[in-house]
Amino acid sequence: MNDKISFSISLKDARIIFLTLLVLVGAFLIFNNLSVPFARTWDIRYGYYASLITFIVFIVGLIVNAKEIVLRTRAHLPSSKSLLALFCLLGFFTVFSWNHIENSHRVLSDETSWESMGLQMYFDHTGGICNEGIWKDGVLDCHTEVNNFKGKTLGFVYSLVFHFAEPNRDTALLVNYPFYLLSLIAFFLALSIWFKSDWRALAATVFLGGMPIYLMQSRSASTEVLYICIFSLLLAWYALVPPKEVKWKHFLLTVPLLGFFSGTRQETVFAFIPFGLYYVRYFRGEFYRLPLFVLSVIAVSWPAVNTMAAYRGFDFQGGTHAAHSFSNFWFNLKTDIQHMLSLESDLSHGGIMNDPFYTTFTILLLLATAWLLYRMIFKKRYRRGFILGILFCLQIFVILFNVSGTFEIDINQRYVLVALPMFALIMALGLSDCLETCGLNFKKSSSVAAAVAIFLSVGLAIWHTSSFDANMLYYKNKLLGEENYLNSYLKTFPKNSIYIYARPWQMLASGYSSFSERTFMGWTADEFAKYQNETNGNIYLVRGQDGYGQVNRESRVVGFKTTDQITSILDGYKVEKILAENRLFGYPLTLHKIVSKHGLSLYAQGISVSDMQIENAAGSFALTKNFPESVAYRIWLGDSVASEGTLDSTVSTVSLANVSSGLSRYRFDFYVPDDTVRITRDVFVEAPGVKLLSSIPIVSYTQDWGEPQTNESVEHHTMQLNGETYRFGIGSHATSKMSFNLPEAYETFHAVVGLDDESACGDGAEFIVIADGKKVWQSKRLYVGESYPVQVKIAGARQFELQIDQGGDRNCDHGDWANAWFSSEVK
């Protein structure tokens, strides 16, 4: 590589710098000023399509550059001997991995969330994680979708793979190993060009492929393996296209690769400077080239940048520690080096390694780094590579700057994968350069370095086979064993079963329908009866590791516990214990079949009503019961009887003609022995002049706690006011203000307002409607157990605001704008 560096700046350079800074500042202002709900909404709504467009550009780039890729690769093809050695080593790693490394998750929470995101991209073409849902005939019906904060590219890859294989965790777990092999091939090709030595490149490649943490994660589902693969492909492409030969068409591959690269880990965007600096001569040729390149990279990296805008702090990180600080950096740097140098073994498990790092590799890395620094400072070698490397290390600094960047947490040891290619390069280059300085010629020093790399990588893998067999550090993670046990055990249960679990997204990725404990606790009697009927009574509560103990705020990664929720469920429902595994995990893994709710009649838990199906101005409801007795029923619309009859069979359909447009509320009275079971169904029929509030985007909001929730309470439950449930609306929390731009001029706003029944400790709140800047309605102070119907004229306003003012303090003031909609005339 040419080590000459020029820092002269011409007038044209100044224009380039100015325009580039203008693009960067503009992008920063846009993303930094995004409201959190706006950023999160875009992440879910358009995240998949952003990845899809990037993928299409990538395919176009491959087609446009296909001939040149072939020709340039042939021109730089390594020697047959080095290629033979490479593929023999790839064969060894493959055989070793498939015989001694279990194909399973090692991080679990992140890995299964990316799989769940892949399911969402595949089934619904959205960009979030399906947190809760139901599997029906091999299709996932997602009930709750949440944002992800990294791994968008891996989720998109899964969505592509799911077109050719079963969409589940077992398919996802097979994806990483091909990426592992491809990364080593691309890495070898890139370095053989830059080093001008096949054997020096082979040394670096073998060091990379033989690192135990990389071997282990290649048999898991970590996004960092894809990170190394895309990084290696970028290195290969940059090596094939040197700065003097680059043309605009080459960026049809470069830009989408950088976009996918940013979607592997959100910190990766901090490493993009070297990818622009490498082609600085080309960018200086025309004033628009660098600004256009930066703008293009920002466009394809939008999901990652938007995610950082939406996640400006992490509740699950830090505890009593600052989430991002220099104290974290120094603590993480010190403890991470200690872990990578650790010679300790676990004698209770046969003396296996305590950490998935070879101390020999770490020592060689530190010595090689010191040697290359000496050569760079005193002999003026490798200066350009040093600058590019330091700039690339910005992302590593960001990771260490975060509270969770410590290897004391086993799941975070995979973070080192972002630095492994650089580690491998430094080890090979430092070793061979030192040998060359000591008297060996360039060819022999490279060959010896390759021999040392092969001996160490292969020899240490064989020497530590028992450590790989035992899953090294990760065998201590009981959640991994819990996942494998449940996946095997639950296969014997009915396919329509629903599992209440602390990590429902994990269940979904494994093909099981699941909801969280908190969501289950928010089910109304009607919802419970509905799911009981749909599953034939197969609803189960799983109590795993998260169901014991309390949250440790002293931990650098706080995590979560569901102990209290599980206790409430076990106290509030009649259950049958199906499983109690007390030996395997150090805590009892239990499975309870949920039979019925205490204090509620079996008839109330055995009747359910579907949502209305509408066709040609007529509607129909499906009525279901799971007991033998016939039941008389009556359906009310307001004060009028819409239909009546007797429910004799298990399922019966009731049809209603001339369903009105707008929002209607139907009440079902089932006359069971000694009781009346009452169920309500809200129906909204779209038509010109009517609009649901929850279908209109929130332009901006302020809220003292949480975020506004669409069609549910602020705590993600069905909205409930004074014992009545509501299907539509927005759940908020006082004090709050939400602004909307109405799509057309409406005359009347309708709603039912009050503090949600989940607000047990609320001290009252006032609800205010503002149209075009004027207050048009204000409620009295409403307390829990009260609801108030709203029907206020807004005179065709286009700017609309809803406000909730707290009474005394903000505690538990969960305010609902239930069944809120607009009409062009008073109904």
N, C-alpha and C positions, 0 to 999 in steps of 0.2 A: 504494500500500500504506500502511496505517496505521502510523506510526512510533512510536506511543506504547507504552511498555513498562512493565508493572506488576510489581513484585517483592514485593508484599505477600503474606504467608503466613498463612492462617487455620488453625484447628484441623483442618478438613476437608482442607486442603492438606497439613498435616503427616501425616495418615493416608494420603493418596494417596502422598506421597513415601516413607513408611515401607513400605507394601505393595509399591510399585514396586521399592524397594531390596531388599526381601525376595525378590521374584521374580528380580531380577538376581543377587543373591548366591547364591540357591539354584541357579540355572542355572550360575553360574560354578563352584560347588563340584562339581556333578554332572559337568560336562564336564572340569574340570581334574583330577578324580580318576579319569577313565576310564583304564583300562589301554590301552596302545597297540594290542595285538591286538584288544581288545574294540571300540575305536573303528573300527579298520580293517575288522573283520568286519562291523560294522553298516553301514559305508559301502558295502561291496560288496553285502551281502545286502539292504539296505533302501533304498539310495540312489535306485533307480529308482522304487520305490513312494512314497517321500516326494515326489518330483517329480510323480508321477502324481496323488497326492491334492491337492497344491497346484494342479495344473492343473484338476482337477475343481472345486475351490472357485472358481477363477478363472472357469470357464464358468458356474457357478451365479451368481456375482457379475455377470457380463455379462447373464445372463437377467433377474435381479432388477432391475438398473439400466438395462436396455436403453432403455426409454421415456424415462427421465430423461436418459440420455446424449444421445439424439437431441434432446430439447427444449432441454437446456442448450447443446448445440453450436450449434443453430440460433439461440439467443438471443445467442450470442457469436460468431457467424460473422463473420470478417473481411470487409472490403469486397471487391467483385468485382474491382476493379483490383489490389488487393494479392494476391488469390488468383491472378489471371491472371499477375501477375509471378512469384509463387512457382512455379507449375507450368511456366512458361517456363524458369525457372532450373533446376528439377528435370530438365526435358527436356535442357537444355544439359549438366548434369552427367552425365546418363545417356549421351548421345551421346559426350561427351568420354571418359568412363570406358571405355566399351565399345570405343572406337577407339584409345585410347592407354594403357590400363592392362591388363596381362595378368592373366587370371583364374587365379591360382596361389597357392600358399602363399608366405608371407614369413617366418613364424616356424618353420614345419615341425614341430619336436619337439612343441610344445604343440598346434599345430593338428591334426596327424594323431592325437595321443593323444585329443583330444576326439572326432574322427571315429570312432576305434576304440571309445571309450566309447559313442558313439551306436549302433554296431553291437551292442555288448553289451546295451544297453537294448532294442534292437529284437528281437534274436534270443533272449536269455536273461533279459530283465527283471531284470538286476542293475545295480549302480551303479559298477562298476569299469571299468578299461581292459583290453581284451583285448590282452595283450602278445605272445602267441604262439598260433598256431592254424592250422587247416587249413580251406580253403574246399572244400565238397563240394556240387555241384549248386546253387550259388548261396546256400548256407547256411554261415555261419561256425561251425565247431566250435572253440570256444576251449579251449586247453590250459593257459594261464597267465593268470590275471586279477590285476591289481594295482590299488592305489588311485590315485585322482587327487587333486590338491590344489586344483583349481579347475575351472571350466567345466562344472559339472553341468547347468546350465540349457541350455547350448548342446548338450551331448550329448543331452539330452531332446528338444530341438527337432529334432535330426537323426533321433532315433528315430521321431518323428511324420512327418517328411518321407519317411523311408524306406518308409512304407506306400504312398506314391504314386509313388515313383521308385526307380531302382536304388540299393541301399545301398552307396555307395562314395564316394571322395573327390570325384569329378566332380560328383556331386549336392550334396555338402556345400559345395563351392565356390560354388554358385549361391545359397546361402541368405542371405548377408550383404547383398547389394545391396538386396533388398526392405526389410530392416531399416534400411538407410541412408536410403532414401526415407521410410519411415514415421517415423523419428526426426525428420527435418526438418519433416514436416507437424505432428507432435505438438508439437515445440519451438516452431514458429511460432504455433500455436493458444494454447499456454500463455502465451507472452510477449505476444501481442497483448492478452490479458486483463489481465495484470499491468502491462504498460507503458501500457495504455490507448491504444496507438498501433500500428496495423497495420504502418506503415513502420519504426518503431523495432524491432519484432519481426522484420520482414523483414531488416533489417540484421544482427541477431544470427544469424538462420537462415542467411543467405548466408555470413557469416563462418565459421560452423560447417561448412556443407556444402562450402565451398571450400578448407578446410585440406587440404593435399596428403596429410598422413599419414592423414587420415580417408578421403579419396578412394581411396587405395591400399589400405587395409585393408578397405574395402567390397568390394573385388574379391579378397579373401583369405578366410581362415576364422578370424580372430581373435575371441575372445569379447568383446573390448572394443567391437566394433560393436553387439553385442546389448546390452551394458551401456548404451551411449548411447541405444539405442532404448527400453529399459525405463525408463531415467531420464527420458527425454522424455515417455513415456506417463504416468509418475507426476506429472511437472510439469503436464501437461495436465489430469489428473484432479483434482489439488489446486487448479488454477486454476478449473476448472469448479465445484468444490464448496468455496466459501469457508468459513471457520471458523464463521460465524453460521448456516450452513445445513446443516452436516454432520449425518448421522444414522447409526445403527448399520449400516444396510444398505449404506452407502457403503464400509464397511470390508471387505465381502465382495469388493471389488475391490482396495482398498488393500493389505490384508494379503497376498494371494497375489502381487501385483505386487512387493511388498517381498521376498517369499520368492524369487521368480525373480531379482530384482535381486541378492540376496546370492549366488546361484548363478552369477553371471557372474565375479566375482573375490572371493576370500575376504576381502580387506581392506574390502569394501563394508559389512560389518556395522558398521564403525567410523563410518559416515556416517549412521546411522539416527536420531541424536538430532534433527536438524532436522525429520524427518518426524513426530515426536511433538510437538515444540515448536510446530509450525505450528497444531495443533488444541488448544492448551493450554486455551483457554476451554471447549471441549467436554469435555475430560478433567476439568476442575475441577468440572463439573456434578454428577458422581456419583463417590463414592470408589472404585468398582471399575473405572471405565472405563480409566484409564491402566494399572493393573496387568494388566487383561485384554488390552489392546492389546499391551503388551510381551510378555506370555506367548504370545500368538498369533503375534507376529512371530518370537519365538524358536523356536516350533514349526515354522513354515514355513521358517525359516533353519537348521533342524537340520543338513542336509547340510554347509553351510559351516562352522558352529561345530564340528561333530563332526570335520570334516577338520582344523581348526586344533588340535583336541585330539590327533589322531593324528599330526600333523606338527609336533612341537615344535622341530624343527631340520631343516635341509636339508643332506644330505651333499654335494649337488651345488652348493651355494652357499658362497661365502666363501673357500675355499682357506686361505691364510694370513691372510685378513681375518676380522674378527668378522662373523658373519652379520647381526646387528642391532646398530647402535650409532649414536651421535650423529656420530661421525666419518664414517660413511657418509652421513648426512643432509647434512652440510655439503659433502662431496666431490660428492655427486650433485647437489645444488642448484646448485653452482658450475658443474660440467661440463655440466649439462643446459641452463642458460641460455646457456653458450658455444655449444653445438651449435645452439640455436634462434636464435642471433644470427649464426651462421657465414655468411660471404659467400664462402667458399672453393668452388671448383669443381674438377672432375676434368678436367684438360686432355687426359689420355690417352684420354678417352671423349667428346670433343667439347665439353668445358666444361660438362658437366651438373652439376646441384646435388649437393653432397656429402651433404646431409641433407634429409629430406622435411619441411622447415619453411620458410615464407616469412619472411625476416628482416624484411620490411615489416610483417607481421602481429605479429611478436614486439615490434618497437619500438612499434607502436600499442598493444599489450596493456600494455606497461610504462608508457607515458604515461597511458593510460586508468586503470590501477590507481592511479597516483600522484594523478591528478586526483580520482578518487572518494574516495580516502583523505582528501584535502584537504577535500572537500565534507562528508564524514562527520564529520571531527574539528572543523572550524571553522564549518561551516554547519549541522551537526546533521541532515544528510540521510542517508537510506538506512541508518539505524542497525539497524533490524530485519533487513533483508536482509544487512547485514554480519555480524550475529551468526549468522544461519542459514548463511551462506557459510563462516564460520570453522569452525563445528561440522562442516559437511560436509567440510571440508578435512582432517579427522582422518585419513581414509583415504589422502589424498595424502601426508600426513606419514608414515604407516606404510610406504607404498611407498618413499619416499625414505630411510626409516630402514633399509630392507633393503639388503644389499650389492649386489644386482643392479639397483637402481633408477637406474642410470646409463645415459645415452644413448651412452656410449662403446662399449657393446655394441649392435650394430645391432638385434637382435631385441627389445631392451627399449624401443626408441623407441615402440612401440605403447602403452606404459604411459601416455603422455601423453594418450591418448584419454579416460581417466577425468576429466581436467580440461578437455577441450575445450569442453563446454557452458558451463562457467563462464567460460572465456577469451572465448568468443564473446559471452556476455552482457555481460561487463565492457567489451569493445571497443565494442559498439554503444551501451551506456548511457553510457560515459565520453565517447565521441565526440559523441553527440547532446546530452548534458548540457552539455558544454563549448561547443558551438555555440549552445545556448540561452542560456547565461550571457553569451556574447559578443554577443548582440543579436538572434539569430533567435528567432522565436516557436516554440512547442512543435511545431506541425505542420511548419514549414519545417525546423527542426533535425532532426526525425525523417526527413523526406524526403531531406535532404542526406546524412545518415548512411547511409540505404539506398542512395543513388546511389554513395557512396564504396565501400560494401561490395561492390556489384555490379561496379563498375569494377575494384576490386582483385582480387576472386575470379575473375572471368571473364578479366580482362586478364592476371593473373599465370599462370593456367592455360595460356592460349594462348601466352604468352611462354616458358613453360618446358615446352612440349609435348615437346621432345626429351628432357627429363629424365624425364618420365613414360614415354615410349617405352622408355627405357633402364632402367626399373625403379629409378632413382635409387640410393639407398644399397644396396638389396637385391641388386643385381647382383653385389656382392662376396661374397655368401654362396654359396659353391660347392655347398653341400648342396642348395640349391634347384635348381640346374642338374642336379645328380646325380639328384635325384628325377624331374624331367621327362624326363631322358634314359632312365632305367631304365624308367619307365612306358611309354614308347614302344617301347623295345628289347625288353622282356620279353613284349610282346603276341604275338610270333611263337613263343613257347615253348609246349609242351604245358600245358594248363590245370591238370593235376594236379601240376605241378612244385612243389618245395619249395625256398625260398631261405633260406640261412643268411646273416643280415645283422645289423649292429650295431643297427639300428632296426626290429625286426620288426613293431612296431605300425604303422609307416608303410607297410610292405608290405601288411599286412592291410587298411588303409584303402583301398589301391589295388586290392584284389581278389586279392592273391597270398598263397599259403600261406607262412608264414615262422616260423623259430625263430632265437634268438640263437646266437652262436658258443659261448658258455659252455654253453648247454643241449645243443647238438649234441655238444660234447666229453663230456658226461655220458651220451650214449646208450650202451647196452650193445650188444653184437654182435646180440642178438636184436632190439632196437629199430631198429638200422640196417637189418637185413634186412627188417623189417616195412615201413619207409618206402621202401626200395629197390623192394620188390614193389608197393607201392601206387602208386608214381610211375613204374613201368617204368624205374627207374634215372635219373630226372630230379631229382636233388638237386644244387643249385648253391651255391657259396660266392661271395658278392659282397663284394669288397674296395673300399670307398669311402674317403671322407675320414677316417672314424673309425678306419680300419685302418692309419693311418700316424702315426708319432711317439708321444710319451708325454704323459701328463696334465700340464698346466701348473698347478701348485698356486698360482702367483702370480696367476692369473686370478681375477677377482671371481666369475665363473661357471665353475667348474672343468670341467664337462663330463665326458666319458669317452672312453677310447680302447680299442680291441680289438686292438691290434697283436700282443700276445703270443698271444692266443687264435688269431688267424688264422695266425700262424707255426706254432703247434703243429698246427693242422689240416693245413696244407700239408706239414708234415714227416711227419705220421702217416698220411696217406691218399694213394693214387694219384689224381691229378687230371688233367684235360685243360683247358688254358686255352682258353676259348671267345671271350673278349673282352679286349682291352687297348687302352683309349682313353687315350692319353698326352697329347693336345693341349688338350683343352677345359677342364680343371679345375685345372691346375697340379700334379696328382698323377695317377698311373695308376689309372684305374677299371678293375678287372679282374673277370672272371667265370670261375670254374672249375667244371667238372662233376666231382663227386666220384664216382669209379668204385668204389673198394674201399679197405679199410683194410689197411695194411701189417701183415704178421705174422699174418693171419687167413685161413683157407682160404676159397676162393670158395664152397664148400658151406655153411660156417657163415654167410656173408653172404647166402646165397640161400634160407634156410629161415626161415619165420616162423609163429607160432601166434597166433591171435586170443584175446581174452578169452572166457571161457565164456558162452554164452547159455543162460539157464535158463528152462524152462517146464514146469509141472506136475511138479516134483520130478526132472525129467530135464535133462541138460545136454549141450551140444555145442560142439566146437571146430572152427574152420576152419584147416586146415593148407595152407600155400602154399609153393611152390618156384619158382625161376626158372631152372632148368637141366633138361636133357632126361632125365637118368638117373632110373630108379625107385629109391626108397629105402625100405628096411624100417624100421619104427619100433615102439617099444613105449612105452606110457604107464603110469607107475607112480603109485600112491597109497600113500604110505608104502613098505612092503616088498612090497606086492601089485601084481600087474599088472592094471591096470584095462581095458586094451585093447591090441591089437597088430594090425599089418597092413602094407600096402605103399602108399606114396604114389606113384601112377603119374601122375596128372594134375596140372596146375598148381595147382588148388585142390581139396581134398577135405574133406568134413565127417565128423567122428567123433562119434558119439552115445554118451552114458553114462547109464545108468539109476540111479535111487535115489541122487541126490547128497545127501550129508549136510548138515544145517544146521550153521552155524558156519563156521570157517575150515578149508579143506583146501588142501594143496599138491600139485599134480600135476607130475610130472617126465616130460619127453618125451625119449627117446633115439632119434636118427635115425642109422642105421648107414650113413654115407657111405663111399666108398672110403678106406681107410687111416685112418679117424678115426670118432669118435662125436660128433655134435653134440648137446649137452644144453641143453634149454630148460625153465624152470620157469614155472608159472602158478599164482598164488594166487587162490583162489575163496572168496568169503564169501557164504553163503546166509543171509538174514535169517530169523529165527524167534523166537518167544517164548523168553526166557531166554538169548539171545546178543546181543552188542553189540560193534561195533568201537570201539576206543579213539578212533580218528580221527574218529568220528561224534559224539563227545561234546564240547561246547564246553569250552575251557580257561577256568576261572573267573579264575585269576590265574597269573602266572608271574614268575620272575626268571631272567635268563640273562646270562652274562658277555659274550656276543657274539651279535649277530643276534637272530632271533625263532624260536620253534618253527614248524616247517613241517609241514603235514598231507600225509601220503602221499609225502613226499620228504625228502631230506636237508636240512640247514640251508642248504646252498648250492644248493638247488632241483634236485638231481639225483635219479635213481632211487636209493633206498636200497640199499646194497651192503655186505654183511658177509662177509669172507673169500671173496670171489669170487662169492657168492650174492646174487642180486637179490631184493628184496621189494617187493610192491605196496602194502601197507598199513602204517600206523604213523605215528609222529611223529619227525621229525628235530630234534635239539636240539644244544646246545653246553655243555660243562661250564664252569664250575659252573652248574647250573640246578636249578630246582624248579618243577614244574607241578602245579596243584591242579584237581581235577574234582569235580563233584557227580554221583554216579552216579544214573541215572534209576530204577533198581530194585536190589534186593538180589541180587548175584551171589556165587557161591561161589568161583570160580577166575579168576585172571588169567593169561593166556598171552602170551608174547612171545619174541622172539629179540633179545638186546641185544649191543651192542659198539660200537667206534669204526668209523665208516664208512670204507670203503676210500679215500675222498677225503682222509682225515686222515693224510697222508704223514708229518707231523712230530709227531704226537701222542705223548705220553709216558705214556699210560694213564689210565684213569678207572674209578671204581666206581659201580655202578648200585644204587639203593635203592628199595624199594617200601614205602610207608607207607599203612596202612588205618585209618581212624578214629583217626588220631594215633599209631598204634603201628607201629614198624618190623617188617614181617613177612618181609622178605627183603633180603639184600645180597649182591652179587657179589664175587668177588675182583677185584683190579685187572686190567682187560682192556686189551690193547694192539691196535694195528692188525693185522689178520690173524687175530684171534680173535673168536669169537661164542659166545654162551652161551644155551641154551634156558631159558626161565622158565616154570614152572607152579606158581603159589603160591596157596594158599587165602587168601581175604580175608574169609571168614565173614560175608558179607552186608553188608559195610561200605558206607556211603553217601558218606563223605568219603574221597577217594582222592588220593594224592600220588605223583609220580614225581620222583626226585632223581638227579642225576649229580654226583659230586664229582671234581674234577680230581686227577690224580696229582701232578705236580710243578708245572708251569705250565699255563696254559689254551691254549697254542698248539695249534691243529689238533685239539682234543678234540671232534670232531663225533660226538656220541653218538646212536645210533638205538635207538628202541623199535620194532623192526620186527615186522610181523605181530602187533600187539598187539590182544587182544580178551578179552572176558569171557564166561564161561558159568556157568550155574546149577548145573552138576554137572561133575565132572572128566571130560574126554573121553578 
